[in-house]
Each structure stands twice: as structure tokens, then as C-alpha cells.
Amino acid sequence: MATYVIGDVQGCFASLTALLEAIRFDRRRDTLWFTGDLVNRGPDSLGVLRFVADLDERAVCVLGNHDLHLLAVAHGQRKLRPKDTLRSVLEAPDRDALLDWLRHRPLLYRDDDRGVSLIHAGLPPQWPLAEAQRHARALEAELQGPNFVAHLADITHKTCRRWLPSGPTQARRRYTAGCLTLLRYCRADGTLGLEHKGPPGTQPQPYLPWFAVPHRAHAGHELVFGHWASLGGYSAPGIHGLDTACVWGGRLTALCLETGRRTSVACQETALSGVA
């Protein structure tokens, strides 16, 4: 019995299948965690969604920015972009069930027994883990509630780059969404630098990778994340990055939580393009 965390799949179902064969995944005994961005840019988002949703309690998945984009498009709050590969999901006979399942995924998942937290992008330095959980739960409740379309529209149309603890609720929700689904770089005060997407060293000062900011309030916790393709398979004490750029023609990676072993397979798809 093992738990494997898998980096951003982004519609690369053939690569996911190859990775599961490489780790000898047994759905009767093993559990899969996904870092988000199940869909988009790869050729088979529908196949990925159907597979992960069918795993039921054998799978945990957090929401990524491409997952939120799909939901926004499906509910009329965004238009398809030229490089999107979401039409198969939008036209599927089971689209409503799949989208409802996706909308009910968490933004942050915490396994207290293992002491490991799963996120898509990052956490700002000023949030202790318990505070991050509170903000994630609040936004999840809105996305899973009856007025979810309005909340989805708000967080996918607008961002808030500074944390305003006494500011408007909408600003706090936008900041929360920005951290959990988009963050790579920030300042020491938590100001987000969302336009910077390259590997560490390419960003302007005073921005730092979110996990490299000194005196992080959530330091000491085990965090697993995806989202940052140009970072590659990052590993440092308490920090585990698993987006190894499969949708760019790179590799798809799984981390076994019990052993710490990483397994990667080369991208099985062809003619992939776009930015993650």
C-alpha cells in the first residue's frame, strides 16, 4: 500500500498511464495525490478527468489554475483561448458530472497523519499553515456553494497582489486564489509577483521563490506542489516540487510519500505546445 503524489498532468493521459505502469499502481491498495492542473494544453483532458474522478476515494486532487480556467469557461465566465485543449470536456455527455466533481476539489489538502500538505502553487510567507487552511476552506466553500459562478468569475477575472487582512472579503479571496493556484515569486512582505514565470535567478529583485523567503511562517511543514514547470523537479527539506514539464515535452513525475522515491517517465504525447 503506497501513496504517490503526481505532478501536473495537463491532459497528458498517455504519460499518466505510462507513469502508473512504472510505479505499478494498484488501485485496490494504492492512493494517488495530484498537484492540480489535471487539464489543458495536453491532448486528452477528458480522459484524465474521467480516470481521476473514477478513482473516487483512491485519489486526492487540489485545484490548479487550468482547472479553474476550465470551470470558468464552462460556466460562461471566460472564453476559450487559442492554445486551450478543453473542447472535448465541454462537449462530453458526462461534462456536468465531471465539472461538478472538479469544482468540489480542495485548494489545499492536509494529511495530519503524514504531516504533509498538498497545494498547486504556493503559500505566502506571512501565513502559518493553519491560517492558510482557513483561507483555503473559506474560498472552497464559496466555489462549492450555490453562488459559485459569481465567486468563480471574481477570482478568475481579478487578482489581488497584497494581503489585506482587514480589507474587503473579495480582496482576501482573490489573494488566496492567487497564492494557491498561481504563486511562484513574492516579496518578503507577501506581495505577489505573478508575471514572473522563469526559473530562480531570472526574477527581478526583491522577489524570491515563495519557499525561499526567510522566516516563512509555515516553515517546518512538509509541502508538495506543482505549477512551476521551469523550476523542474525541485527538492529541499520540507519542499517538494513535482511539475517536471510533461506538457512541454518533459517528464511526468510521481513521489512516493512512504519512501521518498521519485519516478519519472518521458512525455508520451507529441506536438505539445503552450505555456503551463
FENCORJO-V573415 format. One record per residue. N is the residue number from 0. RES is the residue in one small letter. PHI is phi in whole degrees, 0 to 359 (* if undefined). BURIAL is # if it has 9 or more other ideal C-beta (glycine too) atoms within 8 Angstrom, else .. D_CENTER is the distance of its C-alpha to the mean C-alpha in Angstrom with 2 decimals. Layout:
BEGIN
N/RES/PHI/BURIAL/D_CENTER
N/RES/PHI/BURIAL/D_CENTER
END
This chain:
BEGIN
0/m/*/./24.46
1/a/217/#/21.23
2/t/242/#/17.54
3/y/245/#/15.30
4/v/261/#/11.68
5/i/246/#/10.51
6/g/289/#/8.39
7/d/304/#/7.02
8/v/274/#/9.92
9/q/50/#/10.18
10/g/79/#/13.41
11/c/269/#/15.04
12/f/291/#/16.69
13/a/297/#/19.64
14/s/293/#/17.68
15/l/299/#/15.90
16/t/300/#/19.46
17/a/295/#/20.88
18/l/294/#/18.48
19/l/295/./19.31
20/e/293/./22.92
21/a/294/#/22.69
22/i/268/#/21.52
23/r/57/./23.90
24/f/298/#/21.52
25/d/242/./23.70
26/r/293/./22.21
27/r/280/./25.17
28/r/233/./24.36
29/d/266/#/20.92
30/t/234/#/17.49
31/l/247/#/14.15
32/w/252/#/10.84
33/f/238/#/7.69
34/t/280/#/4.51
35/g/96/#/3.14
36/d/56/#/5.23
37/l/295/#/8.18
38/v/239/#/10.45
39/n/89/#/12.42
40/r/82/#/14.60
41/g/277/#/15.51
42/p/276/./18.58
43/d/222/#/17.74
44/s/298/#/14.84
45/l/297/#/17.36
46/g/298/#/18.10
47/v/296/#/14.58
48/l/301/#/14.16
49/r/299/#/17.66
50/f/295/#/17.33
51/v/292/#/14.37
52/a/298/#/15.90
53/d/290/./19.22
54/l/292/#/18.25
55/d/56/./18.42
56/e/287/./18.68
57/r/274/./18.04
58/a/225/#/14.29
59/v/234/#/11.53
60/c/217/#/8.12
61/v/263/#/5.74
62/l/281/#/5.14
63/g/248/#/3.44
64/n/295/#/6.66
65/h/288/#/8.26
66/d/294/#/8.18
67/l/295/#/9.80
68/h/298/#/12.00
69/l/302/#/13.22
70/l/298/#/14.15
71/a/295/#/15.88
72/v/296/#/17.78
73/a/298/#/18.79
74/h/255/#/20.22
75/g/75/./22.04
76/q/258/#/20.22
77/r/215/./19.23
78/k/256/./20.89
79/l/299/./19.75
80/r/264/./19.52
81/p/306/./21.64
82/k/265/./18.96
83/d/291/#/17.00
84/t/233/#/17.53
85/l/250/#/16.95
86/r/297/./20.62
87/s/297/#/20.92
88/v/290/#/18.60
89/l/295/#/20.43
90/e/257/./23.76
91/a/286/#/23.24
92/p/295/./25.68
93/d/258/./23.08
94/r/302/#/20.66
95/d/297/./21.28
96/a/294/./20.56
97/l/294/#/17.30
98/l/293/#/16.13
99/d/295/./17.39
100/w/300/#/15.57
101/l/297/#/12.18
102/r/297/#/13.19
103/h/266/./13.96
104/r/282/#/10.69
105/p/283/./9.99
106/l/265/#/7.86
107/l/216/#/9.10
108/y/241/#/10.92
109/r/240/#/14.04
110/d/254/#/16.47
111/d/293/./19.68
112/d/296/./21.70
113/r/273/./19.75
114/g/71/./18.90
115/v/235/#/15.24
116/s/243/#/12.20
117/l/245/#/8.61
118/i/222/#/5.89
119/h/276/#/2.64
120/a/246/#/5.72
121/g/195/#/9.07
122/l/234/#/12.07
123/p/286/#/15.31
124/p/293/#/18.37
125/q/275/./20.44
126/w/263/#/18.49
127/p/297/./19.54
128/l/301/#/17.06
129/a/298/./19.10
130/e/290/#/18.88
131/a/301/#/15.10
132/q/297/#/15.25
133/r/297/./17.89
134/h/292/#/16.15
135/a/297/#/13.01
136/r/299/./15.60
137/a/296/#/17.57
138/l/289/#/14.99
139/e/300/#/14.00
140/a/299/./17.76
141/e/289/#/18.21
142/l/288/#/15.65
143/q/260/./17.28
144/g/269/./20.76
145/p/292/./23.55
146/n/257/./22.91
147/f/297/#/19.25
148/v/297/#/20.08
149/a/296/./21.44
150/h/291/#/18.54
151/l/298/#/16.08
152/a/299/#/18.53
153/d/295/#/18.79
154/i/281/#/15.25
155/t/264/#/14.70
156/h/260/./18.19
157/k/225/./18.54
158/t/235/#/17.00
159/c/233/#/18.67
160/r/268/#/18.62
161/r/239/#/20.82
162/w/280/./20.62
163/l/240/#/23.64
164/p/300/./24.11
165/s/253/./27.19
166/g/277/./26.09
167/p/299/./25.44
168/t/303/./22.93
169/q/300/./21.31
170/a/296/#/20.84
171/r/294/#/19.21
172/r/293/#/16.73
173/r/296/#/15.97
174/y/295/#/15.57
175/t/300/#/13.27
176/a/298/#/10.93
177/g/298/#/11.42
178/c/293/#/10.64
179/l/284/#/7.53
180/t/239/#/5.84
181/l/229/#/8.42
182/l/293/#/10.27
183/r/233/#/11.89
184/y/243/#/15.50
185/c/207/#/17.54
186/r/273/#/21.15
187/a/297/#/22.64
188/d/272/./23.08
189/g/93/#/19.39
190/t/295/./19.97
191/l/275/#/16.92
192/g/247/#/17.52
193/l/288/#/14.91
194/e/279/./17.21
195/h/264/#/17.20
196/k/236/./15.02
197/g/282/./17.37
198/p/289/./17.74
199/p/307/./19.28
200/g/106/./22.81
201/t/265/./22.30
202/q/276/#/21.38
203/p/283/./24.32
204/q/286/./25.68
205/p/262/./25.09
206/y/285/#/21.32
207/l/225/#/19.74
208/p/307/#/16.43
209/w/304/#/15.00
210/f/275/#/15.70
211/a/256/./19.15
212/v/292/#/20.55
213/p/297/./23.64
214/h/60/./24.16
215/r/296/#/20.63
216/a/292/#/21.14
217/h/257/#/18.44
218/a/299/./19.96
219/g/96/./21.04
220/h/260/#/18.05
221/e/278/#/16.02
222/l/235/#/12.36
223/v/243/#/9.94
224/f/212/#/6.82
225/g/233/#/5.71
226/h/73/#/5.80
227/w/257/#/9.52
228/a/298/#/11.58
229/s/286/./14.82
230/l/284/#/14.40
231/g/79/#/14.62
232/g/280/#/14.72
233/y/276/#/15.22
234/s/213/./17.03
235/a/209/./18.97
236/p/306/./20.28
237/g/82/./17.61
238/i/231/#/14.78
239/h/226/#/13.06
240/g/264/#/10.94
241/l/238/#/10.27
242/d/277/#/9.43
243/t/250/#/13.08
244/a/64/#/13.30
245/c/302/#/14.22
246/v/292/#/14.14
247/w/268/#/16.46
248/g/93/./18.78
249/g/273/#/17.64
250/r/226/#/16.66
251/l/249/#/14.25
252/t/236/#/14.10
253/a/238/#/14.34
254/l/246/#/15.21
255/c/276/#/17.84
256/l/291/#/17.73
257/e/285/./21.47
258/t/249/./22.67
259/g/79/./20.16
260/r/281/./20.79
261/r/255/#/18.43
262/t/233/#/19.12
263/s/232/#/18.28
264/v/233/#/19.65
265/a/292/./20.46
266/c/303/#/18.98
267/q/267/#/21.19
268/e/273/#/20.80
269/t/234/./23.06
270/a/58/./23.28
271/l/276/#/19.60
272/s/209/./19.22
273/g/108/./17.23
274/v/248/./14.65
275/a/276/#/10.92
END
